[in-house]
Amino acid sequence: MRITVLCVGKVKEKYYTDAIAEYAKRLGRYCRLEFIEVADEKTPDGAPESVNRQIRRKEGQRLLEKTPDSAHVIALAIEGKQPDSLELSAKLARLANSGTSHIVFLIGGSLGLSKEVMERADEAMSFSRLTFPHQLMRVILSEQVYRAYRIMKNEPYHK
């Protein structure tokens, strides 16, 4: 299984990149995890919604250009379904067993994902109704994918 995390913006803090690298290394025995970053747009403070929509659209277009047509796409969005770790594990197992070989998770910029990106996604998933920094969300997603594989393989970790 190949898992791609397509993200808007770069990770700036070393502690985030170290954590992401650690989970990518751990996941190497189960799947191939890769991160692809696209450029973010400058977001002016207090911008009107029309400007915010244009920013989401530009960032979204960059994400869509990197999204393979054949991949199963899961958009991380606050309005998505909130699975627990067992449900996420079961979802990844079902996708693999149904012949899906590539899953793409999409993480938007500070303004979220565009309408066009949400329309392309096969589903939307949320890890919480709370808002997390987008850089931290990459770590959380990596850890949860690792946890899901450990659950799948009946290996200790998820307790």
Backbone as a ProteinNet text record, in pm:
[ID]
protein_1_A
[PRIMARY]
MRITVLCVGKVKEKYYTDAIAEYAKRLGRYCRLEFIEVADEKTPDGAPESVNRQIRRKEGQRLLEKTPDSAHVIALAIEGKQPDSLELSAKLARLANSGTSHIVFLIGGSLGLSKEVMERADEAMSFSRLTFPHQLMRVILSEQVYRAYRIMKNEPYHK
[TERTIARY]
85.7	0	89.7	49.6	117.7	24.9	75.6	-2.2	71.8	2.3	58.2	-19.3	53.4	-8.7	27.6	-73.5	-56.6	-93.9	-1.6	-20.2	8	-60.6	-32.8	69.1	177.4	278.6	387	491	607	606.1	666.6	687.8	812.4	799.8	911.5	987.5	918.2	981.4	1046.7	1170.2	1246.4	1179.1	1118.9	1056	938.7	869.3	764.4	826.9	929.2	991.1	1052.9	1108.6	1164.6	1055.9	943.9	833.3	776.4	758.8	707.2	803.4	931.5	1032.3	1031.2	1012.5	1008.6	890.3	772.3	655.7	668.7	725.7	748.1	841.8	943.8	1037.2	965.3	887.4	813	713.7	652.2	552.4	615.4	746	813.8	791.1	764.4	739.2	596.3	507.3	367.4	325.6	377	334.7	443.6	422.6	512.7	440.5	494.4	435.4	521	456.5	528.8	450.3	524.2	464.1	500.3	399.7	421	362.4	445	402	382.2	275.7	254	260.6	290.7	307.1	176.8	191.3	75.3	73.1	-39.4	-57.5	-48.7	0.8	-1.8	-147.9	-181	-318	-322.1	-375	-380.3	-477.3	-439.3	-528.5	-653.3	-766.8	-892.1	-938.2	-888	-927.4	-1075.1	-1143	-1283.9	-1294	-1410.6	-1431.5	-1400	-1423.5	-1393.7	-1243.4	-1159.1	-1014	-976.8	-1035	-1008.2	-1047.5	-1159	-1204.9	-1104.2	-1051.4	-949.9	-823.4	-783.9	-664.9	-687.8	-804	-836	-837	-890.4	-897.8	-757.8	-668.1	-531.1	-458	-466.3	-400.7	-462.9	-594.5	-665.1	-624.1	-605.5	-562.2	-426.2	-338.4	-205.8	-218.1	-307.9	-329.9	-386	-484	-548.1	-450.6	-357.6	-258	-168.7	-151.8	-65	-144	-276.2	-360.2	-380.4	-331.4	-350.3	-498.2	-539.3	-678.8	-718.9	-626.4	-658.9	-657.5	-614.6	-602.1	-737	-748.1	-861.5	-824.6	-904.6	-869	-953.8	-883.3	-948.3	-906.5	-1002.4	-976.4	-990	-890.7	-902	-972.1	-1092.5	-1176.3	-1260.3	-1278.5	-1347.8	-1488.7	-1551.7	-1688.4	-1693.2	-1577.7	-1573.5	-1614.9	-1625.7	-1657.2	-1539.4	-1569.3	-1465.7	-1452.3	-1367.9	-1352	-1265.3	-1282.1	-1184.2	-1071	-968.9	-851.6	-885.9	-976.9	-1017.5	-1089.9	-1174.6	-1246.9	-1151.7	-1053.5	-955.3	-877.6	-838.1	-766.8	-851.3	-976.8	-1066.7	-1085.5	-1093.4	-1108.6	-987.2	-867.4	-746.8	-738.8	-776.8	-776.7	-877.6	-996.8	-1100.1	-1052.3	-992.3	-943	-836.1	-743.9	-638.9	-698.7	-793.7	-854.6	-942.5	-987.7	-1071.2	-987.2	-855.7	-768.5	-713.2	-745.4	-690.1	-542.7	-459.2	-315.1	-256.3	-338	-286.5	-395.4	-363.1	-451.8	-382.1	-457.4	-405.1	-487.2	-418	-479.2	-445.9	-545.3	-525.2	-536.7	-435.9	-437.3	-425.2	-525.8	-527	-441.6	-445.8	-373.2	-453.2	-414.5	-477	-625	-666.8	-808.1	-889.3	-824.6	-896.9	-887.1	-976.1	-975.9	-1083.8	-1056.1	-1152	-1267.4	-1373.5	-1490.8	-1451.5	-1364.4	-1321.3	-1246.1	-1164.4	-1091.2	-1189.2	-1283.9	-1382.1	-1467.1	-1495.5	-1572.3	-1491.5	-1360.4	-1274.6	-1255.6	-1258.1	-1232.5	-1338.3	-1293.7	-1386.2	-1458.9	-1395.8	-1457.1	-1383.4	-1448.1	-1387.4	-1375.2	-1261.5	-1235.4	-1189.7	-1231.9	-1191.6	-1132.1	-1027.8	-969.9	-1026.4	-1095.4	-1152.9	-1228.3	-1317.8	-1380.7	-1289.2	-1180.8	-1082.2	-1001.4	-944.3	-855.9	-712.1	-633.7	-493.1	-406.3	-284.8	-192.3	-170.9	-163.8	-154.9	-26.5	79.5	204.4	188.5	123.2	100.1	7.2	-87.2	-181.2	-108	3	81.9	137.3	180.1	230.6	117.1	4.4	-110.2	-155.4	-166.8	-207.3	-106.7	21.5	124.7	113.7	94.8	83	-41.9	-151.4	-275.5	-268.8	-202	-184.1	-95.6	8.8	94.5	13.5	-64.4	-149.1	-246.3	-304	-399.3	-333.9	-212.4	-143.3	-108.1	-70.2	-41.2	-167.3	-280.5	-408	-437.8	-422.3	-447.8	-369.6	-245.3	-153.9	-160.8	-255.3	-268.7	-138.7	-70.3	55.1	29.8	100.6	75.8	122.1	38	69.4	-52.9	-167.3	-287.5	-362	-310.2	-383.6	-367.9
-118.2	0	123.7	217.9	347.1	451.1	527.7	634.4	765.1	858.2	990.4	1091.3	1179.1	1290.8	1415.4	1472.8	1596	1712.8	1806.3	1914.2	2049.5	2148.9	2286.9	2342.2	2396.1	2458.9	2362.1	2420	2343.5	2329.1	2220.4	2204.3	2283.6	2373	2460.7	2414.2	2351.6	2312.7	2175.4	2165.9	2041.5	1930.7	1962.3	1857.9	1792.9	1867.1	1806.5	1716.9	1766.8	1684.4	1559.1	1568.2	1449.4	1347.6	1394.2	1303.6	1238.2	1315.8	1260.8	1156.5	1186	1091.2	961.7	973.1	854.2	763.8	823	740.9	684.9	761.4	710.1	589.8	597.5	485.6	363.5	383	272.2	209.8	294.3	245.2	170.4	183.5	121	-28.6	-95.1	-239.8	-273.9	-174.4	-198.1	-135.4	-17.9	56.7	157.4	225.5	334.9	466.4	544.7	673.2	783.8	874	987.7	1115.3	1224.1	1355.9	1440.8	1506.9	1600.6	1734.3	1837	1970.2	2057.9	2136.2	2237.7	2374.1	2475	2610.5	2663.9	2737.2	2804.8	2948.9	3012.1	3151.5	3239	3358.5	3454.6	3486.7	3479.5	3505.2	3634	3740.2	3867.6	3859.6	3920.4	3926.2	4005.5	3954.7	4026	4031.4	3941.4	3941.9	3905.5	3963.4	3927	3782.5	3724.5	3584.3	3561.7	3660.7	3643.6	3620.2	3688.3	3668.6	3532	3497	3365.1	3252.1	3269.9	3169.4	3156.2	3270	3266.1	3194.9	3219.1	3153.6	3002.4	2961.8	2817.8	2755.6	2829.3	2777.6	2758	2855.1	2843.8	2727	2719	2608.8	2475.3	2476.3	2355	2307.2	2398.9	2362.4	2294	2345.3	2282.8	2141	2122.9	1988.1	1894.4	1943.4	1859.9	1821.4	1910.5	1879	1762.5	1743	1636.2	1511.2	1515.9	1404.1	1306.4	1183	1084.8	1049.2	1033.3	998.6	865.8	772.1	636.7	619.3	719.5	707	722.9	660.4	684.6	806.6	912.2	1040.8	1066.7	1094.7	1127.1	1268.6	1358	1497.2	1509.7	1569.6	1595.7	1729.5	1723.1	1842.1	1829.2	1937.9	1936.2	1878.2	1890.9	1839.9	1692.1	1627.4	1486.3	1393.6	1265.5	1163.3	1149.9	1119.6	1107.7	961.5	885.1	745.7	736.1	626.5	600.3	519.7	485.9	418.6	281.4	208.8	77.6	92.4	193.6	216.7	259.5	342	380.9	258.9	174.3	52.5	-35	-52.7	-133.7	-72	60.9	129.5	104.3	120.1	96.7	-48.9	-140.5	-283	-310	-252.6	-271.2	-216.6	-99.4	-40.9	-130.6	-178.5	-266.9	-396.2	-453.1	-579.4	-563.7	-440.9	-417.2	-383.7	-386.8	-362.4	-222	-136.5	-1.8	-10.3	45.9	39.4	174.9	280.3	414.7	496.9	542.7	632.1	767.1	872.7	1008.1	1080.5	1129.8	1216	1359.6	1447.7	1588.9	1674.8	1757.6	1852.9	1991.9	2073.8	2208.4	2305.5	2428.8	2536.1	2591.9	2708.1	2766.3	2799.8	2812.2	2842.6	2718.6	2602.9	2479.8	2444.4	2355.4	2303.1	2369.6	2383.4	2444.6	2349.1	2407.7	2330.6	2226.9	2264.4	2174	2053.5	2075.7	1964.9	1872.3	1929.9	1847.5	1765.9	1822.6	1748	1632.9	1649.4	1542	1428.6	1462.3	1362.9	1252.8	1131.5	1018.6	1022.5	1084	1097.9	1205.5	1250.9	1348.6	1285	1310.6	1254.8	1367.4	1358.6	1456.1	1381.8	1435.8	1376.1	1438.3	1550.7	1618.5	1740.2	1790	1917.2	2032.8	2002	2104	2139.3	2257	2298.1	2274.8	2208.8	2182.7	2260	2294.8	2352.3	2250	2296	2204.6	2123.1	2179.4	2103.9	1990.5	2017.7	1914.7	1806	1843.4	1744.9	1636.1	1669.9	1569.9	1465.5	1510.6	1417.8	1330.1	1390.9	1315.6	1212	1251.2	1157.5	1043.2	1074.4	970.2	871	922.1	834.5	747.8	804.7	727.6	620.4	649.3	547.3	435	470.7	369.4	285.4	351.1	280.5	187	234.4	152.9	24.7	35.5	-83.9	-178.3	-125.1	-211.2	-286.2	-217.1	-280.9	-391.4	-360.2	-458.2	-586.6	-571	-685.2	-748	-703.8	-752.6	-740	-628.8	-604	-505.6	-521.8	-430.6	-289.3	-194.4	-52.8	28.7	-16.9	65.6	67.7	4.3	-2.7	123.5
0	0	0	-78.3	-83.9	-23.9	70.6	132.9	111.5	48.8	23.7	105.9	171.1	241.3	161.6	98.2	20.2	110.1	127.9	224.1	161.9	214.3	176.5	276.1	225.4	309.8	353.8	408.8	453.8	605.3	652.6	796.6	832.7	927.2	961.6	1085.9	1179.5	1305.3	1294.3	1341.4	1334.7	1414.6	1527.7	1608.7	1534.9	1449.3	1367.2	1259.8	1192.2	1086.7	1145.2	1264.5	1329.5	1362.1	1414.9	1448.5	1322.6	1217.5	1091.1	1036.1	1038.3	988.8	1070.4	1200.6	1286.2	1250.4	1232.8	1196.9	1055.4	963.7	827.6	832.9	916.1	931.1	989.3	1093.5	1155.2	1057.2	975.6	879.6	762.8	744.8	632	620.4	729.3	722.3	680.4	677.8	643.8	510.7	483.5	364.7	330.8	220.8	184	209.9	302.7	337.6	278.6	205.7	149.2	172.7	182.8	199.6	79.8	24	-85.4	-41	-47.9	-7.4	-130	-126	-229.9	-162.3	-240.4	-186.6	-128.4	-19	37.4	-11.1	5.4	-33.3	91.8	75.5	185.9	217.5	344.9	387.2	468	409.4	482.3	600.3	711.9	827.5	791.2	833.6	813.1	668.7	585.4	443.7	430.8	332.8	310.8	261.4	277.1	237.4	89.9	5	-137.4	-159.4	-84.4	-94.1	-38.1	75.4	134.5	38.7	-29.2	-125.4	-240.6	-288.1	-394.4	-347.6	-223.9	-168.8	-160.6	-108.1	-100.6	-240.4	-336	-472.9	-531.9	-513.1	-564.8	-498.5	-365.8	-295.4	-335	-349.8	-390	-527.8	-620	-754.6	-749.6	-666.3	-651.4	-596.4	-499.6	-445.4	-552.5	-627.1	-729.5	-840.1	-873.1	-975.9	-933.8	-804	-751.7	-711.7	-724.1	-682.1	-797.7	-784	-891.9	-909.3	-1033.6	-1062.2	-1000.3	-994.5	-949.8	-798.2	-724.3	-578.8	-509.2	-393.4	-304.3	-220.9	-228.7	-168.6	-44	65.5	192.2	231.1	231.7	270.8	422	485.7	628.8	644.5	698.8	711.2	837.2	904.5	1033.6	1023.4	905.8	890.1	851.3	840.3	802.5	914.9	881.5	981.8	1076.5	1201.8	1303.7	1347.3	1279.1	1320.3	1445.3	1519.2	1623.4	1559.4	1635.8	1579.6	1522	1586.8	1534.8	1401.1	1389.5	1263.9	1152.2	1184.8	1082.8	1035.9	1127.7	1091.7	999.6	1035.3	953.4	814.5	807	677.6	589.4	645.2	565.8	520.3	606.9	569.5	458.7	470.3	365.4	231.7	233.7	109.1	47.1	128.1	76.7	21.5	92.2	49.1	-74.5	-100.5	-218.9	-342.2	-326.5	-440.4	-449.7	-354.3	-354.1	-319.9	-404.5	-378.6	-340.4	-351.2	-322.3	-253.4	-134.3	-59.6	-48.4	-75.1	-61.7	44.5	147.1	246.9	208.8	213.4	179.6	304.8	327.3	438.4	378.3	400.3	344.4	422	379.3	445.7	561.9	607.8	726.5	705.9	580.9	551.8	517.4	518.3	486.8	340	297.1	160.8	75.6	-51.2	-143.7	-172.4	-224.7	-265.7	-370.4	-461.7	-569	-513.7	-413.8	-350.7	-279.9	-208.2	-136.7	-233.7	-349.8	-450.3	-507.9	-520	-571.9	-471.3	-343.8	-239.4	-242.1	-216.5	-204.5	-70.3	27.8	159.6	237.8	343.7	434	571.3	635.5	767.5	858.8	984.2	1084.4	1202.6	1260.5	1379	1506	1490.8	1605.9	1555.7	1638.6	1606.7	1644.8	1715.5	1748.9	1624.2	1622.3	1513.9	1558.1	1472.4	1501.4	1402.4	1442.6	1344.8	1232.9	1110.8	996.6	998.5	1053.2	1064.5	1166	1277.3	1378.4	1325.4	1241.2	1186.4	1108.6	1046.8	974.6	1070.6	1187.9	1289.7	1340.9	1372.1	1423.6	1321	1195.7	1091.2	1078.3	1078.8	1067.9	1182.1	1302.6	1419	1409.6	1364.9	1356.5	1247	1137.6	1033.6	1088.2	1160.6	1223	1322.1	1405	1501.3	1427.9	1317.5	1240.5	1189.6	1140.4	1092.1	1206.1	1320.2	1435.7	1478.8	1476.8	1509.4	1408	1279	1171.7	1191.8	1234.9	1248.3	1387.4	1469.4	1607	1685.3	1663.9	1732.8	1847.9	1959.5	2072.2	2040.8	2071.8	2060.1	2093.3	2047.7	2049.7	2182.6	2284.5	2411.3	2491.1
[MASK]
+++++++++++++++++++++++++++++++++++++++++++++++++++++++++++++++++++++++++++++++++++++++++++++++++++++++++++++++++++++++++++++++++++++++++++++++++++++++++++++++

